[in-house]
Amino acid sequence: MTAEDDVTPVPASSIQNWDHEADVVIIGYGIAGAAAAVESARAGADVLVLERTGSWGGAAAMAGGFIYLGGGTPIQKACGFEDSPQNMAAFLNVAMGPGADEARIADYCEGSLEHFDWLTGCGVPFKPEFWGEPGWEPPGDQGLMFTGGENAYPFNTVAQPAPRGHIPQMTGKVAGEKSGGFMLMKPLVETAMSLGVRAVYDVRAQSLIVESDGRVAGVMARQYGETVRVRARRAVVLGAGSFAYSEPMVKQFAPAIAGRPAASIEQHDGRAIRMAQALGADLAHMDATEVAFLIDPQQTVRGVLVNGLGQRYVPEDMYSGRIGQLTLYRQEDTAYLIIDGDAQEEAMAATSATPFLKRPATWVCDTVAELEAEIGLPVGSLQSTIGAYNEAAARGEDPLLHKKREWIKPVGTPVGAIDLRASCGGFTLGGLMTSLNSEVLHVSGSPIPGLFAAGRCTAGLAAWGYASGVSLGDGSFYGRRAGRAAAG
């Protein structure tokens, strides 16, 4: 282990002088850090943010900007959708997967309307317009979209479907380069600055400084090759992101996504998690991942997805993140999209924010039998699957997986297949165990004094499931909690 890898806590008694001081010191200026900074400052604290890069923003500023909110927000109502905290919770308790924390989900859902008001109060703009097409994000500045499969089977049998992906309004978006996340972060940082929040950039947190009684008293960091000692008179807030870019941690905890594209930023190296672990912090859901399925949903929804046995395994109008999880973890990362010529032409012509994810057919044949042989599927498997699908599709039905009627159409000829093996990438969902007040919890169950955390360095709402917007949603929601509690 190099000195820079060492996260061993440093005794406060060993510090002779401090380079910076504040009541509350926040590590990371992404969504969790910005929300914490605003609330800490509003509570009267002197706040300092330590940011590893040269500017604010983090992964949030580069993201699509979805914030998962519901319960009947003004945007939902303006777009004609009814929702309630109870309805929202019913969906999340199932969609967030095994191990989902019902108390945290209830807490988040009950506070969702107030959180929407808080965001708009900070200047985050939302356009009351719904985008109802399949896609990763709206192509324009629409402010509401389904982002978790709420209207797909089986979730549409669990709760009344309501779209909850709220997207900050932004013109001239370019998916993957300049999206709504910027218009989420910019107003929050401006609000923080107006409240007197200070920031130091190009500084990398190394380890926590601890008093003899166990209370966290500051941060050891490095800036331009020099050691920096930062005193936190009240508390430290960790908001430095996931471990998606830590190759050793991914191999240890979430090996299924090792070596795959990480839908994150390289600063998400798990440092904050390890710093807290060195104080005995507890962890949860470290093996859980969000998995992106790297094809445009405009194509997926018009075709038939089959696995390596030529069998269907998921309704094709499902949220792409769930399709990715089911493909990687349940189907050995093997999927083929069967799609005929007319459907492919429709998909390629459809409006999309991610045209770069529209993929050409890998094989094209005159018959399903020939396609089956070209792919190398078991003899008769694909023929049986497409035969059964077409028979039901002629009646406008999908009795097997319940794809919505609007997307059900018999597969014609010529017929092609898109090879989607090794098309899954993603990011990690696990992290530090925290209380509902964002206190970092020791393995004993007790809070670690003076240490709070929020965002993707924590085990938040998502356990073994996901909906786009959950990271920015609970990162900002519990970032606020962390800021208020740290200031107190």
C-alpha positions in Angstrom: 0.0 0.0 0.0 1.3 3.5 -0.9 1.0 6.5 1.4 -1.7 7.9 -0.8 -3.8 4.7 -0.4 -3.6 4.8 3.4 -6.9 5.7 5.0 -5.8 5.2 8.6 -7.4 7.8 10.9 -5.1 10.5 12.2 -5.2 11.5 15.9 -6.3 15.1 16.3 -3.6 15.5 19.0 -0.9 15.0 16.3 -2.0 18.1 14.4 0.1 21.1 15.2 -1.7 23.6 13.0 -4.6 23.7 10.6 -4.6 24.9 7.0 -8.4 25.4 6.8 -11.2 25.5 9.4 -15.0 25.5 9.2 -18.0 24.4 11.3 -18.9 21.8 8.7 -16.5 20.3 6.2 -18.0 18.6 3.2 -16.1 16.2 1.0 -17.3 16.3 -2.6 -19.2 19.0 -4.5 -21.7 16.9 -6.4 -25.4 16.7 -5.7 -25.1 15.4 -2.1 -22.4 17.9 -1.2 -24.2 20.8 -2.7 -27.5 20.0 -0.9 -25.6 19.5 2.4 -23.8 22.8 1.9 -27.0 24.8 1.3 -28.8 23.3 4.4 -25.7 23.6 6.6 -25.4 27.3 5.7 -29.1 27.9 6.2 -28.7 26.4 9.7 -26.1 29.0 10.5 -22.9 27.0 10.0 -19.7 28.2 8.4 -19.3 25.7 5.6 -16.3 24.6 3.6 -16.5 22.1 0.6 -13.4 20.1 -0.4 -13.6 19.2 -4.1 -11.1 16.9 -5.8 -11.5 18.3 -9.3 -11.1 21.9 -10.5 -14.8 22.7 -10.3 -18.1 21.8 -8.7 -20.5 19.4 -10.3 -19.4 15.8 -9.9 -21.2 13.0 -11.7 -24.5 14.8 -11.2 -23.5 17.7 -13.5 -22.8 15.2 -16.3 -25.9 13.0 -15.8 -29.2 13.2 -17.5 -30.5 15.0 -14.4 -33.4 12.8 -13.5 -34.6 13.4 -9.9 -37.0 10.7 -8.7 -39.9 12.6 -7.1 -43.6 11.8 -6.7 -46.6 11.9 -4.4 -48.4 14.4 -6.6 -45.8 17.0 -7.5 -47.0 20.2 -9.4 -45.3 18.8 -12.6 -47.2 15.4 -12.3 -50.5 17.2 -11.8 -49.9 19.6 -14.7 -49.2 16.7 -16.9 -52.4 14.9 -15.8 -51.0 12.2 -13.5 -52.3 11.3 -10.1 -49.9 10.0 -7.4 -49.6 9.8 -3.6 -46.7 9.0 -1.2 -48.3 5.6 -0.5 -48.6 4.8 -4.2 -45.0 5.9 -4.8 -43.8 3.7 -1.8 -45.7 0.7 -3.1 -43.8 0.8 -6.3 -40.4 1.6 -4.8 -40.7 -1.2 -2.1 -40.8 -3.7 -5.0 -38.7 -2.0 -7.6 -35.7 -1.2 -5.3 -35.2 -5.0 -5.0 -34.5 -7.5 -2.2 -33.3 -5.7 0.9 -35.0 -2.4 0.2 -35.4 -0.4 3.4 -39.1 0.2 3.8 -38.6 2.9 6.5 -36.2 4.9 4.3 -38.6 4.5 1.3 -41.5 5.7 3.4 -39.4 8.6 4.7 -38.4 9.6 1.2 -41.9 9.4 -0.3 -43.5 11.4 2.5 -40.9 14.1 2.0 -41.0 14.1 -1.8 -43.4 17.0 -2.3 -41.5 19.2 0.1 -38.2 18.2 -1.6 -39.6 19.3 -5.0 -40.5 22.7 -3.5 -37.0 22.9 -2.0 -35.4 22.3 -5.4 -37.5 24.9 -7.2 -36.9 27.3 -4.3 -33.2 27.0 -5.0 -33.9 27.8 -8.6 -34.0 24.4 -10.3 -36.4 24.8 -13.3 -38.9 22.2 -14.5 -41.0 22.4 -17.6 -44.5 20.9 -17.0 -44.5 18.7 -20.1 -44.5 14.9 -20.3 -42.4 12.8 -22.7 -44.1 9.4 -23.2 -41.9 7.7 -25.7 -39.4 5.0 -24.8 -35.9 6.4 -24.3 -33.1 7.0 -21.9 -34.1 10.7 -21.5 -36.3 13.2 -23.4 -34.7 14.6 -26.5 -35.9 18.1 -25.6 -36.6 20.1 -22.5 -39.6 18.1 -21.3 -39.8 17.8 -17.5 -41.4 14.4 -16.8 -40.9 10.8 -17.9 -41.3 7.2 -16.8 -37.9 6.1 -15.5 -38.3 2.9 -13.7 -40.7 0.6 -15.5 -43.7 1.9 -13.5 -46.0 1.4 -16.4 -44.6 -2.1 -17.4 -45.5 -5.5 -16.0 -45.3 -6.5 -13.2 -44.9 -3.1 -11.6 -48.2 -1.8 -13.2 -50.0 -4.5 -11.1 -48.4 -3.3 -7.9 -49.1 0.4 -8.0 -51.0 2.9 -10.2 -48.4 3.8 -12.8 -47.2 7.4 -12.5 -44.1 9.0 -14.1 -41.6 10.3 -11.5 -38.5 11.1 -13.5 -38.3 14.9 -13.1 -35.8 16.5 -15.4 -34.5 20.1 -15.0 -35.3 22.2 -18.0 -32.3 22.8 -20.3 -32.1 23.8 -23.9 -29.5 22.4 -26.3 -29.0 19.1 -24.5 -26.6 16.5 -25.8 -27.1 13.2 -24.1 -24.0 12.0 -22.4 -22.2 15.3 -22.8 -24.5 18.2 -21.7 -27.7 17.1 -20.1 -30.1 18.2 -17.4 -27.8 17.4 -14.6 -26.0 20.7 -15.2 -29.2 22.7 -14.6 -29.7 20.8 -11.4 -26.3 21.5 -10.0 -25.8 25.1 -11.2 -28.7 26.6 -9.2 -27.8 24.6 -6.1 -24.2 25.8 -6.1 -25.2 29.4 -6.8 -27.6 29.1 -3.8 -24.8 27.7 -1.7 -22.4 30.6 -2.7 -25.1 33.2 -1.9 -25.2 31.7 1.6 -21.4 32.2 2.0 -20.3 28.6 1.4 -16.6 28.4 0.6 -14.9 25.8 -1.6 -11.4 24.6 -2.1 -10.7 22.8 -5.4 -8.0 20.3 -6.5 -7.8 18.9 -3.0 -8.1 15.1 -2.4 -9.3 13.8 0.9 -7.0 11.1 2.3 -8.2 10.2 5.8 -10.3 11.4 8.7 -8.9 13.1 11.8 -10.3 11.8 15.0 -10.4 13.1 18.6 -9.4 10.7 21.5 -13.1 10.2 22.3 -13.8 9.0 18.7 -15.4 12.1 17.3 -14.5 13.0 13.8 -12.7 16.4 13.9 -11.4 17.0 10.4 -9.8 15.7 7.2 -6.3 15.0 6.1 -6.0 15.8 2.4 -3.5 16.4 -0.4 -3.3 19.4 -2.7 -0.7 19.9 -5.4 1.5 17.4 -3.7 1.3 19.0 -0.3 -0.5 17.8 2.9 -3.5 19.8 3.9 -5.1 19.7 7.3 -8.7 20.7 7.5 -10.5 21.2 10.9 -14.2 20.5 11.2 -15.5 22.3 14.4 -18.8 20.4 14.3 -18.8 17.6 11.7 -17.6 16.2 8.4 -20.0 15.2 5.6 -19.0 12.6 3.1 -20.4 13.1 -0.4 -17.7 11.8 -2.7 -19.5 9.3 -4.8 -19.5 5.5 -5.4 -16.7 3.0 -5.9 -17.5 2.3 -9.6 -14.0 3.4 -10.6 -12.1 1.5 -8.0 -10.9 -1.6 -9.7 -9.9 -3.4 -6.5 -13.2 -2.6 -4.8 -15.3 -3.6 -7.8 -13.5 -6.9 -8.1 -14.0 -7.5 -4.4 -17.6 -6.5 -4.0 -19.3 -6.3 -7.5 -17.2 -8.5 -9.8 -20.0 -8.9 -12.4 -19.3 -5.3 -13.6 -15.5 -5.5 -13.4 -13.9 -4.4 -16.7 -17.1 -3.0 -18.1 -17.9 0.6 -19.0 -18.7 2.5 -15.8 -21.6 4.9 -16.0 -19.8 7.2 -13.6 -16.8 9.5 -13.3 -13.2 8.4 -12.5 -13.3 10.4 -9.2 -15.8 7.8 -7.9 -13.0 5.7 -6.5 -14.6 4.6 -3.2 -12.2 6.7 -1.1 -15.0 8.1 1.2 -16.3 4.6 1.9 -12.8 3.4 2.8 -12.1 6.4 5.1 -15.3 5.7 7.0 -14.6 1.9 7.0 -11.3 2.7 8.8 -13.5 4.0 11.7 -15.6 0.8 11.7 -18.4 2.0 9.5 -21.0 -0.5 8.4 -21.8 -1.3 4.7 -24.8 -2.5 2.8 -25.6 -3.8 -0.7 -22.0 -3.6 -1.9 -22.7 -6.2 -4.6 -25.7 -4.3 -6.0 -25.3 -2.5 -9.3 -27.3 -0.5 -11.8 -26.8 -2.0 -15.2 -27.2 0.0 -18.4 -28.5 -1.9 -21.4 -26.6 -0.3 -24.3 -29.2 0.0 -27.0 -31.9 2.6 -27.8 -35.2 1.6 -26.2 -36.9 2.7 -29.4 -35.5 -0.5 -30.9 -35.9 -2.7 -27.8 -39.6 -2.0 -27.5 -40.3 -2.9 -31.2 -38.5 -6.2 -31.1 -38.4 -9.5 -29.1 -35.6 -10.0 -26.6 -34.3 -13.6 -26.3 -31.6 -15.2 -24.3 -29.0 -17.8 -25.2 -31.7 -20.5 -25.3 -33.8 -18.5 -27.7 -36.4 -17.8 -25.0 -38.0 -14.5 -24.0 -37.3 -13.3 -20.4 -38.5 -9.7 -19.9 -41.2 -7.5 -21.4 -39.5 -5.4 -24.0 -41.2 -2.2 -22.8 -39.5 -2.5 -19.4 -37.1 0.1 -18.0 -33.7 -0.4 -19.7 -31.9 -0.6 -16.4 -34.0 -3.5 -15.3 -33.5 -5.2 -18.6 -29.7 -4.8 -18.1 -29.8 -6.2 -14.6 -31.8 -9.3 -15.7 -29.6 -9.8 -18.7 -26.3 -9.6 -16.9 -27.2 -11.4 -13.7 -29.9 -13.9 -14.9 -29.1 -14.6 -18.5 -25.3 -14.8 -18.4 -24.9 -11.4 -20.2 -26.5 -12.9 -23.3 -29.3 -11.3 -25.2 -30.4 -11.0 -28.9 -33.0 -8.5 -30.1 -35.1 -10.1 -32.8 -36.6 -7.3 -35.0 -38.1 -7.3 -38.5 -37.3 -4.8 -41.3 -40.3 -2.6 -40.8 -39.8 -2.3 -37.0 -36.1 -1.5 -37.5 -36.9 1.3 -39.9 -39.5 2.7 -37.5 -37.1 2.6 -34.6 -34.3 4.3 -36.6 -36.6 7.1 -37.7 -38.1 7.6 -34.2 -37.1 10.7 -32.2 -34.5 9.9 -29.6 -32.0 11.6 -27.3 -29.6 8.8 -27.8 -29.3 8.1 -31.6 -25.8 6.9 -31.0 -27.3 3.8 -29.2 -29.4 2.8 -32.2 -27.7 -0.3 -33.5 -27.8 -2.1 -36.9 -28.7 -5.7 -37.2 -25.9 -8.2 -36.8 -27.7 -10.9 -38.9 -30.5 -10.5 -41.4 -32.3 -13.6 -42.9 -35.5 -14.4 -44.8 -36.8 -16.8 -42.2 -36.7 -17.3 -38.4 -35.3 -20.7 -39.0 -32.3 -19.3 -40.9 -31.8 -16.6 -38.3 -31.8 -19.2 -35.6 -29.1 -21.1 -37.3 -27.0 -18.0 -38.0 -27.1 -16.9 -34.3 -26.3 -20.5 -33.2 -29.4 -21.0 -31.0 -30.7 -24.4 -30.1 -32.6 -26.0 -33.1 -36.3 -25.0 -33.0 -35.9 -22.7 -30.0 -36.3 -19.3 -31.7 -38.9 -20.7 -34.1 -41.0 -21.8 -31.2 -40.6 -18.5 -29.4 -41.4 -16.3 -32.3 -44.2 -18.6 -33.4 -45.9 -18.4 -30.0 -45.3 -14.6 -29.9 -46.8 -14.0 -33.3 -49.8 -16.2 -32.6 -50.7 -14.1 -29.6 -49.6 -10.8 -31.2 -52.1 -11.4 -34.0 -54.8 -11.0 -31.2 -52.9 -8.0 -29.7 -51.9 -10.0 -26.7 -48.7 -11.0 -24.8 -50.0 -13.6 -22.3 -46.4 -14.6 -21.4 -44.8 -11.3 -20.4 -47.6 -8.8 -20.8 -45.9 -6.2 -23.0 -48.3 -3.3 -23.6 -50.6 -3.7 -26.5 -49.3 -0.6 -28.3 -46.0 -2.3 -28.9 -47.3 -5.8 -29.8 -47.0 -6.6 -33.5 -46.2 -9.9 -35.2 -42.6 -10.3 -36.3 -42.4 -10.3 -40.1 -39.7 -10.8 -42.7 -37.0 -10.1 -43.5 -36.0 -10.7 -39.9 -32.8 -9.6 -38.2 -31.1 -10.0 -34.8 -29.0 -7.5 -32.9 -26.2 -9.2 -30.9 -26.4 -7.7 -27.4 -23.9 -9.9 -25.7 -21.5 -7.9 -23.5 -23.7 -4.8 -23.9 -24.1 -4.1 -20.2 -22.2 -1.4 -18.2 -23.2 0.3 -15.0 -22.3 1.7 -11.6 -22.3 0.5 -8.0 -25.2 1.1 -5.6 -23.8 -0.1 -2.3 -22.1 2.0 0.4 -22.1 3.2 3.9 -25.0 2.4 6.3 -26.6 5.7 7.5 -29.5 6.7 9.7 -32.4 8.7 8.3 -30.6 11.7 9.6 -27.6 10.7 7.4 -25.4 9.7 10.4 -22.7 7.2 9.4 -23.4 4.0 11.4 -20.7 1.9 13.1 -20.9 -1.8 12.8 -22.3 -1.8 16.3 -25.3 0.2 15.0 -24.3 3.4 16.8 -23.6 6.6 14.9 -20.0 7.6 14.5 -19.8 11.0 16.2 -19.2 13.9 13.9 -19.5 11.9 10.6 -22.4 12.1 8.1 -22.8 10.9 4.6 -25.1 11.1 1.6 -25.2 10.2 -2.1 -23.7 7.2 -3.9 -21.1 6.6 -1.1 -24.0 5.4 1.0 -26.5 2.6 0.7 -29.5 4.7 -0.1 -32.9 3.9 -1.5 -31.7 1.4 -4.1 -30.9 -2.1 -2.8 -31.0 -4.6 -5.7 -33.1 -2.5 -8.0 -33.1 0.9 -9.6 -35.1 3.6 -11.3 -33.3 6.5 -13.1 -33.4 9.5 -10.8 -33.0 7.6 -7.5 -29.3 8.6 -7.1 -29.9 12.3 -7.6 -33.1 12.1 -5.6 -31.8 10.5 -2.5 -28.4 12.2 -2.8 -30.0 15.6 -2.6 -32.7 14.6 -0.1 -30.3 13.0 2.4 -27.6 15.5 1.5 -30.0 18.1 3.0 -30.5 15.9 6.1 -26.7 15.5 6.5 -26.2 19.3 6.2 -28.8 20.1 8.8 -27.6 17.4 11.2 -24.0 18.3 10.8 -24.7 22.0 11.5 -26.4 21.0 14.7 
